[in-house]
């Protein structure tokens, strides 16, 4: 049974930073792509970043480009999302999710990072940005 567990959410002031972690158990990162998604109240779930090490690929949505950084630690099967200069519009529930193939991350600049292409999801962690 493959499981993904997010952690690191919390409440910060505008301009602050958080680092989210996604720990994978029951499988390794090899051959997979990991995506980060978020969902604000009243809005659709948005794919914001992905990474693949087996076929190196990185993707950032325009809404977070230049502020967020995704990285991996294969020794601990953990994916990180460093979030800097957080703004109130970044508030939402953040999820990590696994896709079966690296191509889903490689093609994200063309197709977008889609929820339906990710098979296994974490439970989510709340990020709140408020003065």
N, C-alpha and C positions, 0 to 999 in steps of 0.2 A: 504494500500500500504506500503510494507516494503521497507525501504531505508537504505543504508549504506553510510556513508560519511567519507572519510579519510582526515586527516590533519596532519601537522607536518613535511612535507618534506622540503628540502632546500639544500643548498650547504655547505659542510664541507671539511676540509683538512683531508688527511689520518691520522688515529688514533683518529679522532673525534667521537662524539656521536650524535645521534638523537633519539627522541621518537615519534613514529607515534601513532595516535589515530584513532579508528574506532568507530563512534557513530551510534547505531542502533535505528531507529524510526519505529513505526508501529508494533513492536513485541518486545519480550524480549529474553534474551539469553537462558532462560530455554528450554531444549530439543533440542537445536541446537549445532552445532559445527561451529566455526569461523576459517577460514584459512587466512593466509597472503601469497600473491604471488608477484613475481616481474618479470619484463620483460626488459631485456637489448636490445639495438639496435641490430638487426640481429639475435636474439636468441628467442627460444620458451619461453613461460611463465612457470616459475618455482615455484612450491609450496615449501615454505620455513619453514612454521610453522603452527600449528593449536592447538586449545584448546577446550575442552568440560568440562563443569562443572557438567552437569546432570549425566554423566558417566565419572568421572575424567580421562582425557587423555591429554598428551602433546606430541608434535612431533616437531623435528627440523631436517631440511635437513643437510647433512654433510657440506655443504658449509657455513652454519651459526652457527653450533653447537659450543657452548662455547663463542660466541660473542653476540648473540641475545637472548632476553628473552620475552616471551609472557605472558600476564596477563590480568585479567578481573576485572571490577568494576561493579557488578550487579546492584548496587543502581543507577547508571547512564547509564546502558546498553552500556558500552564502553569497547572495547578491545584495549590493548596497545601492541606495539612492541618496546621494548627498544633495540637499536642497538648501540653496543660499538665497538671500534677499527675498524671503517669503513675503507674499502680499495677501491681503484679505481674500482675493479671488482664488487663492490656492487652497482655501479651506475645503475639506471633504474627507471622505473615507478613501484610503489608499490601499490598493490590492496588488500583490504580485501574482503572476500566473505563468505556467509553463506551456510552451508550444512544442509539438512533437518534432518539428523540423526547423533547422536553422533558416530555411528560406523565408519563413514568415517574418523574421526580423530583417533579412536582406531586402525584401520587397516592401517593407513598411513605408519608405518614402514615396512609393507609387500608390499603394493600396490603402495606406493608413494602417495603424496597429489595431487589429480588429479583435473583439472579444470572442467571436465564434471560432477563431483559429487557435484559441488557448483552451486546453483540456482540463487542467488542474489549477485550482484557485486556493489562495489563502483566505483567511476569515476577515481580513481587513484591519487597518489601524487608523484611528481618527487623528487628523491634523487640523488644528484650529489656529488661525492667524487673526488676531484682534488686538487693538490698542486698549 
